[in-house]
Amino acid sequence: MEHLGSLQSLTVLSLQSNRLTSARGLENLTSLKELYLSENKLLTLEGLPTSCPALTILDVANNQIRELSGVTAYPALEDVWANTNRLTQLPETLAELVKLPALTTVYLHYNHWAAAGGAEGEQEHRPVGWSVHYPPKPEELLSKAEYKRQVLEALPKLEQLDDTYR
């Protein structure tokens, strides 16, 4: 991906299903409007442009991302697709997303959102791949109704949450 940095006027980039473990090499793509990185093995958002004022779509679904820190570098974001990752802390995730004034669509389902006083501490001590071998207990997770309530309370202007239009 090191040669992508020279494509500074690129506006749409799809690197879906490439088994990427890092987004390094995308730092200079500051003209992007749409970025599709789903179906990879990304652990973080590190390597994405630190400033990308026109980015409206960020698709990082189906990766192994544990937090969405850094999305505030994209003030024009309208769509964030971060479903099916390893996100566990809904309040921290929402604290990032609430800073995006243009946000209308969010996909966050199929993450293991910890209930209040949740299981984060326990999860840190489980082996890698715990979600496959040691799924969280239902009482450790937010209910679907509570998840939806918290998201819509924090982001009242959303037009679409997951697969549901408002």
C-alpha positions as CSV (number, residue, x, y, z in Angstrom):
1,M,0.0,0.0,0.0
2,E,3.0,2.3,0.1
3,H,2.4,3.4,-3.5
4,L,-1.1,4.6,-2.8
5,G,0.2,7.7,-1.0
6,S,1.1,9.3,-4.3
7,L,-2.6,9.2,-5.3
8,Q,-3.4,12.3,-3.3
9,S,-6.4,13.3,-5.5
10,L,-8.1,9.9,-5.1
11,T,-11.7,10.3,-3.9
12,V,-13.0,6.7,-3.6
13,L,-10.9,3.7,-2.4
14,S,-12.1,0.2,-1.8
15,L,-9.7,-2.2,-0.2
16,Q,-12.3,-4.7,1.0
17,S,-11.5,-8.4,1.6
18,N,-7.7,-8.0,1.3
19,R,-6.6,-9.5,4.6
20,L,-5.1,-6.2,5.6
21,T,-3.8,-6.0,9.1
22,S,-3.0,-2.3,9.0
23,A,-4.1,0.8,7.1
24,R,-0.6,2.2,7.0
25,G,0.1,3.8,3.7
26,L,-3.2,5.7,3.5
27,E,-2.0,8.7,5.5
28,N,-1.6,11.0,2.5
29,L,-5.0,10.3,0.9
30,T,-6.6,13.5,2.2
31,S,-9.0,13.9,-0.7
32,L,-11.0,10.7,0.0
33,K,-14.8,11.0,0.1
34,E,-15.4,7.3,0.5
35,L,-13.2,4.7,2.1
36,Y,-14.1,1.0,2.2
37,L,-11.9,-1.2,4.4
38,S,-14.4,-3.9,5.4
39,E,-13.7,-7.6,5.6
40,N,-10.0,-7.3,6.6
41,K,-8.2,-7.9,9.8
42,L,-7.6,-4.4,11.0
43,L,-7.0,-3.9,14.7
44,T,-7.1,-0.1,14.8
45,L,-7.8,2.9,12.6
46,E,-4.1,3.8,12.7
47,G,-2.7,4.6,9.3
48,L,-5.8,6.4,8.0
49,P,-5.4,10.1,7.0
50,T,-5.2,12.3,10.1
51,S,-7.2,14.9,8.2
52,C,-9.7,14.1,5.5
53,P,-12.3,16.9,5.5
54,A,-14.4,15.5,2.6
55,L,-14.7,11.9,3.8
56,T,-18.4,11.0,4.0
57,I,-18.3,7.2,4.1
58,L,-16.1,5.1,6.3
59,D,-16.6,1.4,6.1
60,V,-14.5,-0.6,8.6
61,A,-17.1,-3.4,9.2
62,N,-16.0,-7.0,9.8
63,N,-12.5,-6.3,11.1
64,Q,-11.1,-6.7,14.6
65,I,-11.2,-3.1,15.7
66,R,-11.6,-2.4,19.5
67,E,-12.2,1.4,19.4
68,L,-13.2,4.1,16.9
69,S,-10.8,6.7,18.2
70,G,-9.8,9.1,15.5
71,V,-13.0,9.3,13.6
72,T,-13.4,12.9,14.6
73,A,-10.7,13.8,12.0
74,Y,-13.5,13.3,9.5
75,P,-16.1,16.1,10.2
76,A,-18.1,15.4,7.0
77,L,-18.7,11.7,7.9
78,E,-22.3,10.8,7.1
79,D,-22.0,7.0,7.2
80,V,-19.9,4.9,9.6
81,W,-20.1,1.2,9.2
82,A,-18.3,-0.5,12.1
83,N,-20.5,-3.5,12.7
84,T,-19.0,-7.0,13.4
85,N,-15.8,-5.8,15.1
86,R,-14.5,-6.2,18.7
87,L,-16.0,-3.0,20.0
88,T,-17.2,-3.5,23.6
89,Q,-17.5,0.0,25.2
90,L,-20.6,1.7,23.8
91,P,-20.3,4.9,25.8
92,E,-16.7,5.5,24.5
93,T,-17.8,4.7,20.9
94,L,-20.7,7.1,21.1
95,A,-18.5,9.8,22.6
96,E,-16.5,9.8,19.4
97,L,-19.5,9.6,17.1
98,V,-21.4,12.4,18.8
99,K,-18.7,14.8,17.6
100,L,-19.6,14.1,13.9
101,P,-22.3,16.7,13.0
102,A,-23.2,15.3,9.6
103,L,-23.6,11.7,10.8
104,T,-26.9,10.1,9.5
105,T,-26.1,6.4,9.3
106,V,-24.4,4.1,11.7
107,Y,-23.9,0.4,11.7
108,L,-22.6,-0.9,15.0
109,H,-24.5,-4.2,15.5
110,Y,-22.8,-7.5,16.0
111,N,-20.3,-6.1,18.5
112,H,-20.1,-7.4,22.0
113,W,-21.3,-4.3,23.9
114,A,-20.6,-4.7,27.6
115,A,-23.4,-4.1,30.0
116,A,-23.0,-1.3,32.7
117,G,-20.2,-2.4,35.0
118,G,-19.6,-4.7,32.2
119,A,-17.3,-7.5,31.4
120,E,-14.4,-5.5,29.9
121,G,-12.0,-6.6,32.7
122,E,-12.9,-10.2,32.3
123,Q,-12.6,-10.0,28.5
124,E,-9.1,-8.7,28.8
125,H,-8.1,-11.9,30.6
126,R,-9.6,-14.2,28.1
127,P,-7.5,-15.8,25.4
128,V,-7.2,-14.4,21.9
129,G,-10.2,-15.5,20.0
130,W,-12.3,-15.6,23.2
131,S,-15.4,-14.6,21.3
132,V,-15.2,-17.8,19.4
133,H,-14.1,-20.1,22.2
134,Y,-15.6,-18.3,25.2
135,P,-18.6,-16.3,24.1
136,P,-19.7,-13.7,26.6
137,K,-22.5,-14.6,28.9
138,P,-25.8,-12.9,28.0
139,E,-25.8,-11.0,31.3
140,E,-22.4,-9.4,30.3
141,L,-23.9,-7.8,27.2
142,L,-26.3,-5.0,26.5
143,S,-29.7,-6.1,25.3
144,K,-30.6,-5.1,21.8
145,A,-33.2,-2.7,23.2
146,E,-30.8,-1.0,25.5
147,Y,-28.2,-0.8,22.8
148,K,-30.7,0.9,20.5
149,R,-31.9,3.3,23.2
150,Q,-28.3,4.4,24.1
151,V,-27.3,5.0,20.5
152,L,-30.5,6.9,19.6
153,E,-30.3,9.0,22.7
154,A,-26.7,10.0,22.0
155,L,-27.3,10.4,18.2
156,P,-30.8,11.8,17.9
157,K,-30.3,13.0,14.3
158,L,-29.6,9.5,12.9
159,E,-31.7,8.5,10.0
160,Q,-30.5,4.9,10.0
161,L,-29.2,2.6,12.8
162,D,-28.0,-0.7,11.5
163,D,-30.6,-2.0,9.1
164,T,-33.4,0.1,10.4
165,Y,-34.5,3.5,9.0
166,R,-36.1,5.9,11.5
